[in-house]
Amino acid sequence: MTIISKAVSPENCPALVLNADFRPLSYYPLSLWPWQSAIKAVFLDRVEIVSAYERTVRSPTFEMKLPSVIALKTYFKQPVYPAFTRFNLFLRDRFTCQYCGSHEDLTFDHLIPRSRGGQAEWTNITTACAPCNLKKGGKMPDQAGMHPQRPPHRPTVMELQNNGRRFPPHFLHESWMDYLYWDIELEP
């Protein structure tokens, strides 16, 4: 992980977006807005600037340091349960095949195959690498002799946030560090 202290181009100056309670809206993906969106939100009085880059943008009549950390003025209540999406499923399973532990060529597998009435829902789908998914095929877990390492379940938003902390971005600006807490030493 690299900490960027000074950014040259405005495109390299995203703003970390915090909720009104000064916690990031999300960890993975990290809640970042491009500099244009951050400035627009400042002018619309929707956010407060918590920290700024040294980089300044100018117009003929205005000058402003680019915000590096902004906080929403109105608290955004997070839902208790996240939407069922491919990304959220992979995040729930920590981007790991639940059969062999691989992190490559990930797909999802229906425990009860669709051909046998299995539904696309949190409790019936698990992350699988392509080779394991092909090996299991349309069989039931007992028939294939393949059982997921962790039983599939409906995660909470908080669980996905915590899992997202396991995947810090490749760069962080020094002004963000007081608001981010990465649990990179956690066991899988």
Secondary structure in CASP SS format (residue, H / E / C, confidence):
PFRMAT SS
TARGET T0000
AUTHOR 0000-0000-0000
METHOD secondary structure of the structure
MODEL  1
M C 1.00
T E 1.00
I E 1.00
I E 1.00
S C 1.00
K C 1.00
A C 1.00
V C 1.00
S C 1.00
P H 1.00
E H 1.00
N H 1.00
C C 1.00
P C 1.00
A E 1.00
L E 1.00
V E 1.00
L E 1.00
N C 1.00
A C 1.00
D C 1.00
F C 1.00
R C 1.00
P E 1.00
L C 1.00
S C 1.00
Y E 1.00
Y C 1.00
P C 1.00
L E 1.00
S C 1.00
L E 1.00
W E 1.00
P C 1.00
W H 1.00
Q H 1.00
S H 1.00
A H 1.00
I H 1.00
K H 1.00
A H 1.00
V H 1.00
F H 1.00
L C 1.00
D C 1.00
R C 1.00
V E 1.00
E E 1.00
I E 1.00
V E 1.00
S E 1.00
A E 1.00
Y E 1.00
E E 1.00
R E 1.00
T E 1.00
V E 1.00
R E 1.00
S C 1.00
P C 1.00
T C 1.00
F C 1.00
E E 1.00
M E 1.00
K E 1.00
L E 1.00
P E 1.00
S E 1.00
V E 1.00
I E 1.00
A E 1.00
L E 1.00
K C 1.00
T C 1.00
Y C 1.00
F C 1.00
K C 1.00
Q C 1.00
P C 1.00
V C 1.00
Y C 1.00
P C 1.00
A C 1.00
F C 1.00
T C 1.00
R H 1.00
F H 1.00
N H 1.00
L H 1.00
F H 1.00
L H 1.00
R H 1.00
D C 1.00
R C 1.00
F C 1.00
T C 1.00
C C 1.00
Q C 1.00
Y C 1.00
C C 1.00
G C 1.00
S C 1.00
H C 1.00
E C 1.00
D C 1.00
L E 1.00
T E 1.00
F E 1.00
D E 1.00
H E 1.00
L C 1.00
I C 1.00
P C 1.00
R H 1.00
S H 1.00
R H 1.00
G C 1.00
G C 1.00
Q C 1.00
A C 1.00
E C 1.00
W H 1.00
T H 1.00
N H 1.00
I E 1.00
T E 1.00
T E 1.00
A E 1.00
C E 1.00
A H 1.00
P H 1.00
C H 1.00
N H 1.00
L H 1.00
K H 1.00
K H 1.00
G C 1.00
G C 1.00
K C 1.00
M C 1.00
P H 1.00
D H 1.00
Q H 1.00
A H 1.00
G C 1.00
M C 1.00
H C 1.00
P C 1.00
Q C 1.00
R C 1.00
P C 1.00
P C 1.00
H C 1.00
R C 1.00
P C 1.00
T C 1.00
V H 1.00
M H 1.00
E H 1.00
L H 1.00
Q H 1.00
N H 1.00
N H 1.00
G H 1.00
R C 1.00
R C 1.00
F C 1.00
P C 1.00
P C 1.00
H C 1.00
F E 1.00
L E 1.00
H E 1.00
E H 1.00
S H 1.00
W H 1.00
M H 1.00
D H 1.00
Y H 1.00
L C 1.00
Y C 1.00
W C 1.00
D C 1.00
I C 1.00
E C 1.00
L C 1.00
E C 1.00
P C 1.00
END
